[in-house]
Amino acid sequence: MTAEEELANLLETDAITDAAIYAMIDSLGDVDRVLGEAEPDRLSQLYEQLHLGLRYNPRENVVEATSSLRVVSAGVRGRSCTLFTRCVLSR
């Protein structure tokens, strides 16, 4: 097998589908309730471990959130996955 074939196979098998992401989120349960009841020190640790970043853009009245997660895989080092979302705040 050539290196190009190996790379093509790697990219195909490493892809995470939208359905898989939603299934992972659903498996967490009522995250909103749990976070709402959490102690501030524990939340701080969680946000740090998630590498959570929030940036507010006052011109657009938007909050942008990013999180870099470490994904466990069969590889030696695993891989990271950066999530990004944008929330427009009501005026």
C-alpha positions as CSV (number, residue, x, y, z in Angstrom):
1,M,0.0,0.0,0.0
2,T,1.3,3.4,-0.9
3,A,1.5,6.3,1.5
4,E,-1.2,8.1,-0.4
5,E,-3.5,5.1,0.0
6,E,-2.7,4.8,3.7
7,L,-3.5,8.5,4.1
8,A,-6.8,8.2,2.3
9,N,-7.8,5.3,4.5
10,L,-6.8,7.2,7.6
11,L,-8.8,10.2,6.7
12,E,-11.9,8.1,5.9
13,T,-11.7,6.1,9.2
14,D,-11.0,9.2,11.4
15,A,-14.0,11.2,10.2
16,I,-16.6,11.8,12.9
17,T,-20.2,12.1,11.5
18,D,-22.7,14.6,12.7
19,A,-24.8,11.8,14.0
20,A,-21.9,10.5,16.1
21,I,-21.4,13.9,17.6
22,Y,-25.1,14.3,18.5
23,A,-25.0,10.8,20.0
24,M,-22.0,11.7,22.2
25,I,-23.8,14.9,23.4
26,D,-27.0,13.0,24.1
27,S,-25.1,10.4,26.1
28,L,-24.0,13.2,28.5
29,G,-27.6,13.7,29.9
30,D,-29.0,16.9,31.2
31,V,-25.7,19.0,30.9
32,D,-27.6,22.3,31.4
33,R,-28.9,21.2,34.8
34,V,-25.6,19.7,36.0
35,L,-23.6,22.8,35.0
36,G,-26.2,25.1,36.6
37,E,-25.9,23.3,39.9
38,A,-22.1,22.9,39.8
39,E,-19.7,24.7,42.2
40,P,-17.7,27.6,40.6
41,D,-14.3,26.0,41.4
42,R,-15.4,22.7,39.7
43,L,-16.7,24.6,36.7
44,S,-13.4,26.5,36.4
45,Q,-11.5,23.2,36.3
46,L,-13.9,21.8,33.7
47,Y,-13.5,24.9,31.5
48,E,-9.7,24.7,31.8
49,Q,-9.7,21.0,30.9
50,L,-11.9,21.7,27.8
51,H,-9.6,24.6,26.8
52,L,-12.8,26.7,26.6
53,G,-12.4,30.1,25.1
54,L,-15.1,32.8,25.0
55,R,-14.7,36.0,22.9
56,Y,-17.3,38.8,22.9
57,N,-17.6,41.0,19.8
58,P,-19.5,44.1,20.9
59,R,-20.0,45.4,17.4
60,E,-22.0,42.3,16.3
61,N,-23.3,41.5,19.8
62,V,-21.9,38.0,19.4
63,V,-20.1,35.5,21.7
64,E,-17.8,33.1,20.0
65,A,-16.9,29.9,21.9
66,T,-14.1,27.5,21.1
67,S,-13.0,24.3,22.8
68,S,-10.1,22.1,21.9
69,L,-10.8,18.5,23.0
70,R,-8.4,15.6,23.1
71,V,-9.9,12.7,21.3
72,V,-8.9,9.2,22.4
73,S,-8.0,7.1,19.4
74,A,-6.1,3.9,18.5
75,G,-3.1,6.1,17.5
76,V,-0.2,6.6,19.9
77,R,-0.9,10.2,20.5
78,G,-4.6,10.5,19.8
79,R,-5.7,13.7,18.2
80,S,-7.3,17.0,19.0
81,C,-10.6,18.3,17.8
82,T,-11.5,22.0,17.9
83,L,-15.1,22.9,18.3
84,F,-16.4,26.4,17.4
85,T,-19.8,28.0,17.9
86,R,-21.2,31.5,17.5
87,C,-24.2,32.9,19.5
88,V,-25.9,36.1,18.5
89,L,-27.1,37.8,21.6
90,S,-30.6,39.4,21.5
91,R,-30.7,43.1,21.6
